[in-house]
Amino acid sequence: MERAHSMLRADQPDTEMAPRQRRRPVLSCRECRRRKIKCDHNNPCAGCVQYKRRCTYQRSIDELNKRASGLSAQSPPLSPAPSQLNPPGRREPADITPCTSGDEHSYGLSSTHYATASLHALPLSSAAVSIDRQLVTEQAHNVPSVASISGGHDRVPWNRLPSQPVREHSAAAGPYDHLHRSQSLAGSAESVSRGSRSSTLQAPSRIINENGNYSQQSSVVTQEWQVVLNKTRDLGKNRTTGTAPELSSIISCYGEITGKDSGNVSFQQPEVAQLITQAAGFLGQCKNAAKGIKIGRPTRGLQPADIGLALPPRQTADAMVKLYFTAFESTHRILHTPSFWTEYRIFWEQPESTPLALRLKVLLAVSIGSSLYDHGAEDAALSNIEVVHHRIYDAEIWLAGPLEKDRLSIAGLQIYCLTILARQIFSIGGDTIWASMGSLIHTAMQLGLHRDPQHLPPMSSLQAELRRRLWATILDFVVQSALDSRMPPRISVDEFDTGPPLNVNDDEIDESIVMAQSHSTDTFTATSVQICLFESLPVRLSIVQALSNLQRELTYDHALHLSSQLTDAIQTSHYWMERTSGATLFHKNMLDYLIRRFMIPLHYSFSNQTRENRLYYYSLKLSVDAGIALISPEGSDAGPDAHFSKLMAMGGGLFREGIRSAMSAVTLNLLVLAQEQHLEGTMRRNFQSREVMKQAVKDLVKLSEERIRSGETNVKSHMFLKMILAQVGALENGKPVELEVARAARDSLEFCLGLLKTRAAHIDTGSPFEADLMVAGMDMGQGLGSIGLDLYWESVISDMGF
């Protein structure tokens, strides 16, 4: 009878069951509650220290009630009593409670179905309303109402509701933690089918903060986005993924070396503390050596006139120009080979009467080719880099000069493109290429390169193909720089109709031929590689547009769709390169690199959440596979391609950022896998799964050493890679992690200091005034940040404060 009465009451829709309240206060930390283990209530507790987890405690409900009670006592209620709003005989819906604030009218929220009613006021499509209604209604069951805490006064506005519950949030978690914790991306299966709904919701909102005060919010509330600044670069929008716990020992060690107290008592042990002290000394010396090297750059002091306009001997210059055409004129067509060699001979025959534009074109072609030239001794290679730096600055000065006719021409565009390519190869402002692309693409469009030659007045086949090739090169520069800077591209597919270049060789087009005949795709020509790269432009442009879109978040469905198209482009280019006989190993690696590198940023925010949500495991697999492929390019029986390896060892801009993203994907996954296998006791049984990634990290260590020898001053990449290998080795051999990580940091900084000292000994310190400033300890560079942490890990270690 009693059971039947209970069932009858449950079937009555008008009867609301009182929510079950927890009698005992929550004393254990969230991680111990999640693991269902005993907590010693310390901060951090023993369990979190043992498993290297972040130890956090839930706010006391009594404390929140006191704050809410104090708030209600200080300010009058903003919503009338229900008796005043509901006259006798009239019943208001349980999920909407009208409340007023001045002349503005809004709706308070008092039940789990409050968001459903609020969504009717939004100017959204019916499909979007149905999706949002379902998602928000389901999430409302997991978020306690602030009305129950604040005594029925102001409710939480609907647009402040967290978009998705997080794994560590339980039903007993504090309401303020639910409202103010940065949410990670889709934590449940519903997120996969969210569709493409906007990430910004338009509505005025007043929210209650952790201090119990109300704050007025902007009319546009952007959810979950974070702008990460690295020096002067805006890395664009990044999801807040929290701190990677596997990096805690490494980041703590780095903090101790830089003088910040990490709170880890293991670094206070005598042996570890001594290693930290030694590492800090080596880091300071690396900083001074790096500043000494940078003082010799052209912008750091007065330089002799025309130092960059000098050329090497004719035979050496010929070999460098041939290397340029063999390697770089495959993917980025800028020059017409027969026309350039004609101008090149005139330059050597009459060097004094050669126009400055032609001289710069020759100098830049020689400089780019010198990056792959075998200089013999290391000192000769470093001296060549310094000379090339001056040539690039000379070209930049010419481009920035008064706007004359020779600047606004095809020849001016060629010099601009050569300068952009040289800057990225020799790491001259490679981080700011995106800013320079604005002027380049605007100049190209002003010259009409965005219109196909068939829509323009009649012209020769040479002029038509030069325009198509230059436009394809500029578009590739645009998408590559937009990907590296996390900025929107300067153009969309609707703003140009220029088609791909014809599949012809350079000797088949000239001023006397009006219409050139294109070869079939089976025939390899000097333009075949660029055509293959141009075919992948739509999907790569879509990727950078999706990553930089501030009005609509990238959904997992859309990311999978784009990655499928990108995979098809990679497979198509590989198939085409394999069945042609004229493509070299450098061409294959270069084409694969320029396309494949888009995969990791596309899945970056999803792959970092695989530990919390296994739905994103495919993103992790795609990122790791792409990272390993970028780190270990294709080779031959004789070994890796020497020219491509040399380019990766000294290149900046797009040639460096791709390796950085690969470094982030592989190293972080290696640490996660090693930690999981250590906790599960399968380190020795499943060692094969780590060996491929460990070998990739070792290859990165060698690459970092070569980059320092080739001119880079960043020693942190080498240090962190060695620390990662040390942590994995400590877990494998059962040694103290903090001790091994500190020793690896000390040894790495000592090794890098020797490399920097060797380079600094062969570089002129510039003017005596600058040398005196350096000796006096004045910072001529950007401080410690000039060799700072830029390992593409900004979002996973953002909470550490470094």
RORO-442303 format. One record per residue (C-alpha): residue number from 1; residue in one letter; z, x negated, y negated. Coordinates in steps of 0.05 Angstrom, whole numbers, plus 5000, padded with zeros to 4 digits. Last residue first. Layout:
# RORO-442303
  nr rest    z    x    y
 NUM    A    Z    X    Y
...
END
This chain:
# RORO-442303
  nr rest    z    x    y
 802    F 4661 3887 4388
 801    G 4703 3949 4383
 800    M 4712 3963 4456
 799    D 4691 4035 4451
 798    S 4617 4017 4443
 797    I 4615 3981 4509
 796    V 4566 4026 4547
 795    S 4528 4047 4485
 794    E 4516 3978 4455
 793    W 4497 3945 4521
 792    Y 4428 3922 4501
 791    L 4453 3850 4507
 790    D 4461 3839 4433
 789    L 4530 3809 4426
 788    G 4529 3759 4371
 787    I 4492 3695 4355
 786    S 4480 3714 4283
 785    G 4541 3759 4288
 784    L 4585 3698 4284
 783    G 4566 3689 4212
 782    Q 4499 3713 4185
 781    G 4471 3646 4164
 780    M 4487 3597 4109
 779    D 4562 3602 4123
 778    M 4598 3550 4081
 777    G 4634 3499 4123
 776    A 4632 3441 4074
 775    V 4585 3404 4121
 774    M 4537 3462 4119
 773    L 4539 3467 4044
 772    D 4526 3392 4039
 771    A 4465 3400 4084
 770    E 4440 3456 4040
 769    F 4444 3413 3978
 768    P 4413 3354 4014
 767    S 4351 3396 4027
 766    G 4328 3411 4098
 765    T 4370 3395 4160
 764    D 4310 3363 4194
 763    I 4309 3382 4267
 762    H 4309 3333 4326
 761    A 4385 3326 4333
 760    A 4394 3401 4327
 759    R 4355 3412 4391
 758    T 4397 3366 4433
 757    K 4460 3395 4402
 756    L 4437 3465 4420
 755    L 4426 3446 4493
 754    G 4494 3411 4498
 753    L 4528 3472 4467
 752    C 4494 3516 4519
 751    F 4527 3477 4576
 750    E 4596 3480 4544
 749    L 4587 3554 4529
 748    S 4568 3568 4602
 747    D 4626 3527 4631
 746    R 4677 3562 4588
 745    A 4650 3632 4602
 744    A 4647 3617 4677
 743    R 4719 3594 4677
 742    A 4742 3656 4640
 741    V 4705 3701 4690
 740    E 4734 3664 4750
 739    L 4805 3669 4723
 738    E 4799 3742 4703
 737    V 4770 3762 4771
 736    P 4824 3730 4813
 735    K 4792 3709 4879
 734    G 4776 3753 4940
 733    N 4711 3718 4957
 732    E 4663 3776 4945
 731    L 4701 3805 4887
 730    A 4705 3736 4854
 729    G 4631 3725 4865
 728    V 4614 3790 4831
 727    Q 4658 3771 4772
 726    A 4628 3702 4768
 725    L 4557 3729 4769
 724    I 4575 3775 4711
 723    M 4608 3718 4673
 722    K 4546 3675 4682
 721    L 4503 3731 4654
 720    F 4551 3741 4596
 719    M 4549 3667 4577
 718    H 4473 3661 4581
 717    S 4463 3722 4537
 716    K 4517 3699 4489
 715    V 4483 3633 4473
 714    N 4435 3662 4421
 713    T 4403 3604 4384
 712    E 4332 3612 4412
 711    G 4283 3555 4401
 710    S 4248 3537 4466
 709    R 4308 3502 4497
 708    I 4350 3563 4485
 707    R 4296 3607 4516
 706    E 4291 3562 4576
 705    E 4366 3569 4589
 704    S 4362 3644 4582
 703    L 4304 3646 4632
 702    K 4345 3606 4682
 701    V 4403 3655 4674
 700    L 4355 3713 4680
 699    D 4329 3685 4746
 698    K 4401 3683 4770
 697    V 4408 3756 4749
 696    A 4347 3774 4790
 695    Q 4374 3736 4850
 694    K 4439 3775 4844
 693    M 4399 3840 4841
 692    V 4361 3823 4905
 691    E 4424 3798 4940
 690    R 4467 3859 4925
 689    S 4438 3907 4977
 688    Q 4438 3852 5028
 687    F 4514 3844 5022
 686    N 4526 3911 5055
 685    R 4572 3890 5113
 684    R 4609 3836 5075
 683    M 4627 3877 5014
 682    T 4640 3941 5053
 681    G 4714 3951 5039
 680    E 4706 4016 5001
 679    L 4739 3989 4938
 678    H 4698 3925 4941
 677    Q 4634 3963 4956
 676    E 4645 4006 4895
 675    Q 4660 3946 4851
 674    A 4599 3907 4876
 673    L 4553 3967 4865
 672    V 4579 3979 4794
 671    L 4573 3906 4776
 670    L 4502 3901 4803
 669    N 4483 3965 4767
 668    L 4507 3936 4701
 667    T 4468 3872 4712
 666    V 4403 3905 4732
 665    A 4396 3958 4678
 664    S 4422 3915 4621
 663    M 4379 3855 4638
 662    A 4317 3898 4644
 661    S 4330 3926 4575
 660    R 4338 3855 4548
 659    I 4275 3831 4584
 658    G 4235 3886 4550
 657    E 4266 3869 4484
 656    R 4245 3796 4487
 655    F 4169 3802 4495
 654    L 4168 3863 4449
 653    G 4200 3823 4392
 652    G 4211 3751 4413
 651    G 4173 3704 4459
 650    M 4197 3635 4480
 649    A 4214 3639 4554
 648    M 4174 3703 4566
 647    L 4111 3668 4541
 646    K 4125 3607 4583
 645    S 4132 3650 4645
 644    F 4066 3684 4629
 643    H 4031 3616 4622
 642    A 4061 3586 4685
 641    D 4045 3644 4732
 640    P 4098 3643 4785
 639    G 4090 3600 4847
 638    A 4033 3564 4883
 637    D 4024 3622 4931
 636    S 4015 3667 4870
 635    G 4061 3703 4823
 634    E 4077 3774 4801
 633    P 4132 3783 4751
 632    S 4207 3775 4768
 631    I 4248 3799 4709
 630    L 4201 3857 4694
 629    A 4196 3879 4766
 628    I 4272 3874 4774
 627    G 4282 3917 4713
 626    A 4231 3969 4735
 625    D 4265 3976 4802
 624    V 4333 3980 4769
 623    S 4310 4033 4720
 622    L 4274 4076 4771
 621    K 4333 4074 4819
 620    L 4382 4092 4764
 619    S 4339 4150 4742
 618    Y 4335 4174 4815
 617    Y 4411 4172 4818
 616    Y 4416 4222 4761
 615    L 4441 4280 4803
 614    R 4497 4233 4826
 613    N 4538 4252 4765
 612    E 4596 4210 4742
 611    R 4574 4143 4770
 610    T 4501 4161 4755
 609    Q 4517 4169 4681
 608    N 4485 4104 4657
 607    S 4420 4123 4692
 606    F 4413 4185 4648
 605    S 4421 4152 4580
 604    Y 4373 4095 4599
 603    H 4320 4136 4634
 602    L 4266 4131 4580
 601    P 4292 4064 4556
 600    I 4281 4036 4627
 599    M 4211 4064 4640
 598    F 4177 4040 4576
 597    R 4177 3967 4602
 596    R 4127 3987 4655
 595    I 4068 3993 4607
 594    L 4068 3927 4568
 593    Y 4095 3889 4627
 592    D 4042 3912 4676
 591    L 3986 3893 4628
 590    M 4016 3825 4615
 589    N 4029 3811 4689
 588    K 3958 3830 4710
 587    H 3925 3793 4653
 586    F 3966 3730 4666
 585    L 3946 3732 4739
 584    T 3873 3732 4719
 583    A 3826 3791 4718
 582    G 3753 3775 4734
 581    S 3748 3799 4806
 580    T 3765 3872 4797
 579    R 3796 3912 4854
 578    E 3868 3890 4841
 577    M 3865 3903 4767
 576    W 3842 3975 4777
 575    Y 3895 3990 4828
 574    H 3950 3960 4785
 573    S 3926 3998 4723
 572    T 3925 4063 4762
 571    Q 3993 4051 4793
 570    I 4025 4037 4725
 569    A 3991 4097 4693
 568    D 4014 4142 4751
 567    T 4085 4116 4743
 566    L 4082 4132 4668
 565    Q 4060 4204 4683
 564    S 4117 4212 4733
 563    S 4165 4181 4683
 562    L 4143 4231 4631
 561    H 4156 4290 4677
 560    L 4223 4262 4700
 559    A 4244 4254 4627
 558    H 4222 4325 4612
 557    D 4263 4353 4668
 556    Y 4323 4310 4648
 555    T 4323 4338 4578
 554    L 4310 4295 4517
 553    E 4346 4327 4459
 552    R 4310 4364 4405
 551    Q 4317 4356 4330
 550    L 4330 4282 4326
 549    N 4267 4262 4364
 548    S 4267 4186 4372
 547    L 4268 4183 4448
 546    A 4219 4240 4456
 545    Q 4169 4209 4407
 544    V 4176 4141 4441
 543    I 4161 4173 4508
 542    S 4103 4215 4483
 541    L 4070 4152 4454
 540    R 4077 4118 4521
 539    V 4046 4178 4556
 538    P 3987 4182 4508
 537    L 3975 4106 4507
 536    S 3966 4096 4582
 535    E 3890 4099 4575
 534    F 3892 4046 4520
 533    L 3921 3994 4567
 532    C 3863 4003 4615
 531    I 3814 3998 4557
 530    Q 3850 3935 4533
 529    V 3843 3903 4602
 528    S 3769 3920 4606
 527    T 3750 3892 4538
 526    A 3727 3822 4558
 525    T 3689 3853 4616
 524    F 3703 3872 4688
 523    T 3652 3918 4719
 522    D 3680 3974 4763
 521    T 3693 4016 4701
 520    S 3619 4023 4689
 519    H 3586 3983 4634
 518    S 3577 4010 4563
 517    Q 3509 4006 4529
 516    A 3511 3984 4457
 515    M 3480 4026 4401
 514    V 3457 3995 4335
 513    I 3444 3924 4357
 512    S 3424 3875 4302
 511    E 3495 3863 4276
 510    D 3520 3841 4344
 509    I 3543 3869 4411
 508    E 3528 3844 4481
 507    D 3557 3774 4470
 506    D 3626 3805 4462
 505    N 3626 3837 4531
 504    V 3622 3912 4539
 503    N 3668 3967 4565
 502    L 3665 4007 4501
 501    P 3728 4013 4460
 500    P 3772 4074 4468
 499    G 3760 4134 4423
 498    T 3779 4144 4350
 497    D 3801 4215 4339
 496    F 3863 4204 4298
 495    E 3921 4244 4269
 494    D 3932 4293 4326
 493    V 3952 4237 4374
 492    S 4012 4222 4331
 491    I 4026 4166 4281
 490    R 4081 4122 4252
 489    P 4122 4121 4315
 488    P 4193 4146 4310
 487    M 4248 4093 4313
 486    R 4286 4065 4372
 485    S 4271 3995 4344
 484    D 4242 3967 4409
 483    L 4206 4031 4428
 482    A 4177 4041 4358
 481    S 4153 3968 4359
 480    Q 4116 3978 4425
 479    V 4087 4045 4404
 478    V 4060 4017 4338
 477    F 4034 3951 4366
 476    D 3995 3990 4417
 475    L 3965 4034 4363
 474    I 3946 3972 4323
 473    T 3909 3941 4382
 472    A 3871 4006 4397
 471    W 3851 4010 4323
 470    L 3828 3938 4323
 469    R 3785 3949 4384
 468    R 3754 4013 4358
 467    R 3739 3982 4290
 466    L 3710 3918 4320
 465    E 3668 3962 4366
 464    A 3636 3999 4308
 463    Q 3625 3937 4267
 462    L 3591 3901 4325
 461    S 3550 3962 4346
 460    S 3520 3965 4276
 459    M 3536 4020 4227
 458    P 3513 4091 4212
 457    P 3559 4130 4165
 456    L 3624 4154 4198
 455    H 3637 4208 4250
 454    Q 3607 4166 4307
 453    P 3651 4109 4283
 452    D 3713 4146 4308
 451    R 3762 4162 4253
 450    H 3830 4128 4253
 449    L 3796 4063 4230
 448    G 3779 4095 4163
 447    L 3796 4037 4118
 446    Q 3854 4077 4090
 445    M 3875 4089 4162
 444    A 3878 4015 4176
 443    T 3917 4001 4112
 442    H 3967 4055 4130
 441    I 3973 4028 4200
 440    L 3989 3958 4175
 439    S 4036 3979 4119
 438    G 4078 4020 4166
 437    M 4076 3968 4221
 436    S 4117 3920 4179
 435    A 4179 3963 4186
 434    W 4169 3967 4262
 433    I 4163 3891 4266
 432    T 4234 3882 4239
 431    D 4268 3857 4302
 430    G 4213 3805 4314
 429    G 4229 3774 4247
 428    I 4198 3708 4268
 427    S 4210 3703 4343
 426    F 4151 3657 4359
 425    I 4112 3706 4402
 424    Q 4132 3767 4361
 423    R 4115 3736 4295
 422    A 4048 3710 4323
 421    L 4027 3780 4344
 420    I 4044 3810 4277
 419    T 4008 3753 4241
 418    L 3946 3761 4284
 417    C 3946 3835 4269
 416    Y 3951 3823 4193
 415    I 3898 3769 4196
 414    Q 3851 3817 4232
 413    L 3867 3872 4182
 412    G 3848 3826 4125
 411    A 3783 3809 4159
 410    I 3768 3883 4169
 409    S 3779 3893 4095
 408    L 3833 3911 4044
 407    R 3860 3840 4036
 406    D 3794 3809 4016
 405    K 3785 3862 3962
 404    E 3849 3846 3926
 403    L 3919 3874 3930
 402    P 3961 3821 3898
 401    G 3999 3779 3949
 400    A 4041 3804 4007
 399    L 3986 3788 4058
 398    W 3979 3718 4031
 397    I 4054 3707 4032
 396    E 4057 3733 4103
 395    A 4002 3685 4124
 394    D 4039 3626 4094
 393    Y 4103 3649 4129
 392    I 4065 3649 4195
 391    R 4038 3579 4182
 390    H 4108 3554 4165
 389    H 4136 3580 4231
 388    V 4078 3548 4268
 387    V 4099 3480 4241
 386    E 4170 3490 4267
 385    I 4145 3513 4335
 384    N 4100 3452 4340
 383    S 4159 3406 4328
 382    L 4197 3441 4384
 381    A 4138 3431 4432
 380    A 4132 3358 4412
 379    D 4206 3346 4424
 378    E 4201 3377 4494
 377    A 4149 3325 4514
 376    G 4083 3345 4544
 375    H 4054 3395 4494
 374    D 4025 3440 4548
 373    Y 3993 3496 4509
 372    L 4017 3567 4520
 371    S 4050 3577 4452
 370    S 3995 3534 4421
 369    G 3946 3592 4431
 368    I 3984 3634 4380
 367    S 3983 3576 4330
 366    V 3910 3561 4339
 365    A 3891 3634 4328
 364    L 3937 3636 4268
 363    L 3908 3574 4236
 362    V 3836 3598 4246
 361    K 3850 3665 4214
 360    L 3889 3631 4158
 359    R 3830 3585 4142
 358    L 3782 3644 4143
 357    A 3825 3681 4092
 356    L 3833 3619 4050
 355    P 3759 3610 4041
 354    T 3730 3545 4070
 353    S 3705 3497 4016
 352    E 3752 3439 4034
 351    P 3746 3447 4110
 350    Q 3669 3442 4111
 349    E 3649 3420 4181
 348    W 3715 3441 4214
 347    F 3714 3509 4182
 346    I 3640 3520 4195
 345    R 3653 3507 4269
 344    Y 3709 3559 4270
 343    E 3666 3610 4233
 342    T 3614 3606 4288
 341    W 3669 3607 4341
 340    F 3698 3670 4308
 339    S 3632 3707 4308
 338    P 3619 3692 4381
 337    T 3690 3715 4402
 336    H 3698 3778 4361
 335    L 3771 3778 4340
 334    I 3828 3827 4347
 333    R 3829 3853 4419
 332    H 3901 3861 4442
 331    T 3904 3866 4518
 330    S 3853 3811 4536
 329    E 3851 3772 4470
 328    F 3920 3745 4486
 327    A 3906 3703 4547
 326    T 3836 3673 4551
 325    F 3822 3680 4476
 324    Y 3887 3646 4456
 323    L 3881 3592 4509
 322    K 3811 3575 4483
 321    V 3840 3570 4413
 320    M 3893 3521 4437
 319    A 3842 3477 4473
 318    D 3798 3473 4412
 317    A 3858 3456 4368
 316    T 3876 3398 4414
 315    Q 3806 3370 4411
 314    R 3801 3378 4336
 313    P 3867 3343 4321
 312    P 3924 3388 4299
 311    L 3916 3430 4236
 310    A 3952 3428 4169
 309    L 3961 3493 4131
 308    G 4035 3499 4147
 307    I 4058 3441 4104
 306    D 4014 3465 4047
 305    A 4068 3451 3995
 304    P 4131 3414 4018
 303    Q 4189 3461 4034
 302    L 4245 3489 3991
 301    G 4302 3519 4030
 300    R 4326 3570 4081
 299    T 4263 3613 4083
 298    P 4221 3559 4117
 297    R 4271 3548 4173
 296    G 4309 3482 4175
 295    I 4376 3515 4160
 294    K 4370 3555 4224
 293    I 4382 3494 4268
 292    G 4445 3475 4230
 291    K 4470 3546 4234
 290    A 4460 3546 4309
 289    A 4499 3480 4315
 288    N 4557 3510 4275
 287    K 4559 3572 4319
 286    C 4555 3531 4383
 285    Q 4614 3490 4358
 284    G 4654 3554 4348
 283    L 4636 3579 4417
 282    F 4657 3512 4448
 281    G 4725 3517 4416
 280    A 4735 3589 4439
 279    A 4715 3569 4510
 278    Q 4768 3515 4510
 277    T 4822 3563 4487
 276    I 4801 3615 4539
 275    L 4803 3563 4594
 274    Q 4873 3544 4574
 273    A 4895 3617 4573
 272    V 4868 3626 4644
 271    E 4909 3568 4671
 270    P 4972 3587 4633
 269    Q 4971 3662 4647
 268    Q 4960 3703 4584
 267    F 4891 3726 4605
 266    S 4922 3766 4663
 265    V 4964 3804 4613
 264    N 4904 3845 4590
 263    G 4920 3873 4521
 262    S 4852 3850 4495
 261    D 4881 3812 4435
 260    K 4822 3791 4392
 259    G 4811 3717 4378
 258    T 4737 3711 4395
 257    I 4752 3681 4463
 256    E 4804 3736 4477
 255    G 4753 3790 4461
 254    Y 4701 3759 4506
 253    C 4752 3757 4563
 252    S 4769 3830 4550
 251    I 4694 3847 4550
 250    I 4684 3812 4617
 249    S 4746 3843 4649
 248    S 4729 3913 4624
 247    L 4655 3909 4644
 246    E 4664 3949 4709
 245    P 4700 4003 4668
 244    A 4636 4020 4630
 243    T 4661 4047 4565
 242    G 4637 4115 4543
 241    T 4569 4145 4552
 240    T 4560 4168 4481
 239    R 4487 4185 4480
 238    N 4445 4139 4438
 237    K 4403 4157 4378
 236    G 4368 4102 4342
 235    L 4380 4028 4349
 234    D 4385 4020 4274
 233    R 4377 3946 4260
 232    T 4410 3909 4203
 231    K 4465 3878 4246
 230    N 4467 3924 4307
 229    L 4480 3995 4286
 228    V 4489 4050 4337
 227    V 4475 4120 4316
 226    Q 4510 4171 4360
 225    W 4487 4238 4383
 224    E 4531 4287 4421
 223    Q 4513 4348 4382
 222    T 4484 4349 4313
 221    V 4516 4403 4271
 220    V 4473 4426 4212
 219    S 4510 4469 4162
 218    S 4558 4412 4150
 217    Q 4630 4420 4172
 216    Q 4691 4444 4134
 215    S 4757 4416 4161
 214    Y 4818 4454 4182
 213    N 4883 4417 4196
 212    G 4924 4413 4260
 211    N 4923 4337 4260
 210    E 4876 4337 4319
 209    N 4824 4376 4281
 208    I 4813 4451 4275
 207    I 4741 4470 4260
 206    R 4707 4507 4205
 205    S 4633 4520 4217
 204    P 4571 4538 4178
 203    A 4513 4552 4225
 202    Q 4450 4516 4247
 201    L 4452 4487 4317
 200    T 4423 4418 4330
 199    S 4405 4393 4400
 198    S 4348 4442 4406
 197    R 4332 4472 4473
 196    S 4281 4441 4518
 195    G 4300 4470 4585
 194    R 4370 4471 4612
 193    S 4347 4467 4684
 192    V 4376 4399 4701
 191    S 4438 4414 4660
 190    E 4456 4473 4706
 189    A 4468 4423 4763
 188    S 4528 4395 4729
 187    G 4549 4338 4683
 186    A 4491 4341 4635
 185    L 4497 4283 4586
 184    S 4564 4255 4565
 183    Q 4611 4290 4517
 182    S 4648 4257 4462
 181    R 4719 4285 4464
 180    H 4736 4330 4406
 179    L 4739 4401 4432
 178    H 4760 4390 4504
 177    D 4811 4338 4483
 176    Y 4837 4387 4432
 175    P 4844 4440 4485
 174    G 4887 4395 4529
 173    A 4866 4387 4602
 172    A 4897 4436 4651
 171    A 4831 4462 4677
 170    S 4808 4391 4690
 169    H 4766 4344 4649
 168    E 4751 4280 4687
 167    R 4682 4302 4706
 166    V 4660 4325 4638
 165    P 4644 4396 4620
 164    Q 4578 4408 4584
 163    S 4556 4430 4514
 162    P 4625 4424 4484
 161    L 4639 4486 4441
 160    R 4637 4471 4367
 159    N 4578 4517 4355
 158    W 4618 4578 4376
 157    P 4670 4569 4322
 156    V 4741 4557 4349
 155    R 4787 4615 4330
 154    D 4826 4621 4265
 153    H 4892 4658 4274
 152    G 4914 4688 4340
 151    G 4978 4649 4348
 150    S 4948 4580 4342
 149    I 4955 4563 4415
 148    S 4926 4624 4450
 147    A 4873 4628 4396
 146    V 4852 4558 4413
 145    S 4819 4588 4474
 144    P 4820 4546 4538
 143    V 4754 4515 4558
 142    N 4734 4518 4631
 141    H 4715 4592 4633
 140    A 4675 4582 4569
 139    Q 4628 4536 4606
 138    E 4597 4592 4646
 137    T 4588 4635 4583
 136    V 4559 4576 4545
 135    L 4507 4561 4598
 134    Q 4486 4633 4612
 133    R 4482 4652 4539
 132    D 4444 4588 4522
 131    I 4391 4602 4574
 130    S 4384 4675 4555
 129    V 4381 4659 4481
 128    A 4329 4605 4492
 127    A 4285 4653 4530
 126    S 4293 4707 4478
 125    S 4273 4660 4423
 124    L 4326 4638 4374
 123    P 4344 4662 4305
 122    L 4418 4663 4320
 121    A 4460 4726 4310
 120    H 4454 4748 4382
 119    L 4485 4681 4403
 118    S 4553 4702 4377
 117    A 4559 4759 4428
 116    T 4548 4713 4487
 115    A 4591 4658 4457
 114    Y 4654 4702 4459
 113    H 4651 4717 4534
 112    T 4711 4676 4555
 111    S 4755 4713 4507
 110    S 4782 4711 4436
 109    L 4730 4682 4390
 108    G 4732 4696 4316
 107    Y 4671 4724 4282
 106    S 4647 4706 4213
 105    H 4643 4738 4145
 104    E 4640 4698 4081
 103    D 4665 4725 4015
 102    G 4733 4693 4022
 101    S 4746 4678 4095
 100    T 4740 4739 4138
  99    C 4754 4753 4211
  98    P 4721 4800 4260
  97    T 4746 4795 4332
  96    I 4690 4795 4384
  95    D 4700 4787 4460
  94    A 4745 4847 4472
  93    P 4696 4895 4440
  92    E 4728 4937 4385
  91    R 4758 5004 4405
  90    R 4762 5063 4358
  89    G 4808 5123 4368
  88    P 4861 5098 4322
  87    P 4835 5046 4273
  86    N 4817 4978 4299
  85    L 4816 4924 4245
  84    Q 4885 4935 4218
  83    S 4916 4941 4288
  82    P 4881 4877 4308
  81    A 4917 4839 4255
  80    P 4874 4811 4201
  79    S 4840 4743 4207
  78    L 4852 4684 4161
  77    P 4926 4681 4172
  76    P 4965 4652 4114
  75    S 4974 4577 4112
  74    Q 5037 4534 4121
  73    A 5071 4575 4176
  72    S 5007 4580 4216
  71    L 4998 4505 4213
  70    G 5069 4491 4235
  69    S 5059 4537 4294
  68    A 4994 4502 4313
  67    R 5028 4435 4310
  66    K 5087 4459 4351
  65    N 5041 4491 4402
  64    L 5002 4426 4408
  63    E 5066 4388 4421
  62    D 5088 4439 4473
  61    I 5022 4433 4508
  60    S 5033 4358 4515
  59    R 4971 4318 4505
  58    Q 4938 4294 4568
  57    Y 4945 4221 4586
  56    T 4892 4167 4590
  55    C 4886 4105 4634
  54    R 4816 4076 4636
  53    R 4802 4051 4705
  52    K 4807 3981 4735
  51    Y 4827 4006 4804
  50    Q 4892 3967 4806
  49    V 4906 3975 4732
  48    C 4892 4050 4736
  47    G 4939 4057 4794
  46    A 4994 4016 4762
  45    C 4996 4059 4699
  44    P 4969 4036 4633
  43    N 5010 4061 4599
  42    N 5066 4076 4648
  41    H 5075 4144 4681
  40    D 5086 4114 4751
  39    C 5030 4157 4778
  38    K 5026 4180 4851
  37    I 4956 4194 4877
  36    K 4912 4256 4874
  35    R 4850 4216 4852
  34    R 4838 4264 4795
  33    R 4912 4268 4779
  32    C 4916 4192 4780
  31    E 4857 4187 4732
  30    R 4885 4240 4685
  29    C 4952 4207 4676
  28    S 5013 4238 4707
  27    L 5065 4275 4665
  26    V 5035 4346 4660
  25    P 5091 4394 4640
  24    R 5116 4442 4693
  23    R 5107 4518 4691
  22    R 5032 4521 4686
  21    Q 5009 4588 4661
  20    R 4969 4639 4700
  19    P 4927 4680 4653
  18    A 4949 4753 4646
  17    M 4900 4800 4681
  16    E 4861 4845 4635
  15    T 4855 4918 4652
  14    D 4794 4953 4624
  13    P 4748 4933 4680
  12    Q 4791 4966 4735
  11    D 4771 4936 4802
  10    A 4828 4886 4802
   9    R 4878 4942 4792
   8    L 4852 4978 4853
   7    M 4856 4915 4894
   6    S 4929 4905 4873
   5    H 4945 4978 4891
   4    A 4912 4968 4959
   3    R 4956 4907 4971
   2    E 5018 4945 4953
   1    M 5000 5000 5000
END
